[in-house]
Each structure stands twice: as C-alpha cells, then as structure tokens.
Amino acid sequence: MIDPVCGMQVNSGSFGLEHLGIRYAFCSRQCQDRFKDNPHLYIGTPGEKAPKQKGLEIIKQRRFRLGRALNDSQAAMLKYELSAMMGIKHIEVGGDTVTIRYDLLQVTAEQIESRIGQVGLQLGDGWAGRLQRGFIHFIEETEMDSLEVKPHSGHHH
C-alpha cells in the first residue's frame, strides 16, 4: 500500500485507518494524523484529484524561538529529530532560534512544535509567542480546509 500523505510504500497494517469504507495505511502517526485532519487533501472525489494527487506542495518557512540557546550537541540532536519527520525540507538551528522549511501537506507547525517538546525543549516568547503560534495554527488550518477537494452534493445527469 502507498501512504496517501507522504507517498511511501507501507505495510497494509501499518497505522491503519478506514475512511468512507476504504482502508488506508500510513508510515507514521504523523501522516495518519495529517490524513485524519484533512482527508480530501490526499484523496479526491470522482472526477477531481486532491491537491496531493496533483503533486502540489505547500512550502512554509517558520522561525521558532526556544526558551534557551542550544549548545552544538543539543542543536545536532534537535536537527536529527526534526529531520526524521515527513515533509521537513530544511532546518537551521542557531542559538535559541530554529528556522524550518516544510511542506504543509505533510507536516504542520503544530506537529513540529510538539516534536520540539517531545525532545525536552521549551518554546520561548511567553504569551506573545503562544499567541503568534496559535495564529499560525489557525492560518494553516484555514489554508488546508480551503484546499480540500469538496465532495459534490446531489447527482448531476
């Protein structure tokens, strides 16, 4: 089977999910979550291909400020962890700043932030940073919702 989010070949039992009576498999929880949030970015409707099926990428670049500057080994570990995520195109870590270029069809800023937290690092900037991140999440969700192929209602003869 092919993971509809990243296009990787996967075992049919890997992170399985059923949608509209069809079984899908994914390479990771990350890809499964992306599909669950916006399935029609990846699967079309009769007569209309989804953005992913058309080969679309939505490249974003975001800068995340960490709670503290990282030393070289911490920066290398963070780069390694983030680069293991699907859809990450480029990572730069300098001091307390991480700049990432990624494909929104495969990974969201929220998923990247979650991974940063999972490796034991805190995001900085206090309430202003949280507000900005929340706004970015909202913009990304709105953009993805608008790109989803909408199932046609009714029958046309």
N, C-alpha and C positions, 0 to 999 in steps of 0.2 A: 504494500500500500504506500501511497505518497502522502506525506503530511501536507495538507492544503495551505498551511500558513507559510512554511519555510521551503517546501518542495523536496525535503529529504525523503529517502526511502526508509520506511519504518515497518516493524513487525505489526501485524494486524491487531495484536492485543495490547500494543503499547499506548498508554494513556488514551484508551478508547472512549468514544462518545457517540451517542446516537442523536441525529438531528433530522427532523422531518422523515423519520423512518429509514434513514441511511446511516450506516456505521462509518465513522471516521476514526483514524488513529493519528497520534502526534508523537513527535520526537521527545517532547518535554512538557512539563506542566505549563511553562511559559507559552508555548504555542497553543496548547489546549485552552488556556485562559483567553488568549487573543481571539481564538475562534468563537468561544462561548460569548464573548462581549459583542462581537460584530460578525456573525457567520456569513453575511452576504457581502463582506469584503473579499471572501475567499471562494464562495460558491455562487454561481449566477442563478438566474431564473431562466425558464425556457425562452430562448431567443436573445438573451442578454448575458454576456460574460461579466463576471465580477472583476473589480479592479486588479486583483492579484492574478487572475486568469489572463488578463490583458498584458501582464508583465509590468504593471505600474509599481513604482517605488515612491514613497513619500519621505524624502530625506529631511531630517530635522537636525539642528545643532543646538545643544543646550549646554549651559555652564552651571555646574553645581558647586556651591561653596560648602566646604566641610567645616566642622566645628573646630578643627585644628590643622596645622600643617603636617604633612606626612614626611617621614624620612624615606630614603631610597627604597628600602626593602618593603615598607608599607605601600608605597606608590606602585612598586612592581607587583605586589600581591593584589592590589585593587585592580590594576590593569588586566592581570590574568583572569580574575573573577568576572570582570565585566566583559572581557573579550570572549568568554565562554558562552555568553548569551547570544541568542539568534538575533540577527538584524543590526548588530553593532558594527559600524563601518570604520570608526577611528576614535581613539582615546588619547587624550593628553592629560597628564597629571603634573601639576606644578604647585608646590607649596600646599595651600588649602583649597585649591581650585581644580575641578575635574571638568574638562571640556569633552563632550561626546557628540559624535555624528552618528545617527542611526536611522533605520527605516521604520517609520511609524506603523507600517503594515505588519511588522514582525515584533516590535517591542515599543512600549510606551515609557514616557518619563517616569510614571508611577512605578512601573516594574523595575526600572533602573534604580530609582531611589530605594525601593525595597531591597534589592540586591546589595546596595551600599550598606544598608542597615544590617543585613544578614552577615556581613563580614565584620561587624562590630564597629563600624564608623558612624558618626553622627553628622547629620547635615546642619550647617550653621545658619546664621542670619536671623535668628529669633522669629518673632511673629511676622515681620515683613517678608522674610524668606518663605515662611509657611503660606502666607497669603499669595505670594507670587507663584509658588509651586501649585497651589490649588487652582489658580487661574490658568496655568499651563495645562493642568489635567483637564479642566473644563474645555479649553480650546481644542485639545487633542480629541476629546470625546465628541465634540460638536463636529469637527472635521471628519472623523471616521463615520459618524452617523450620516452625514450628508453624502458620503461616497458610497455607502452601501447600496447595492442593487435592490430596489424595492420590488417585492413580488406584486405582480399585476392582479388587481381585483376584478372579479367577474370574468365572463367569457366573451371573446370577440369572434364574430363569424364573418 
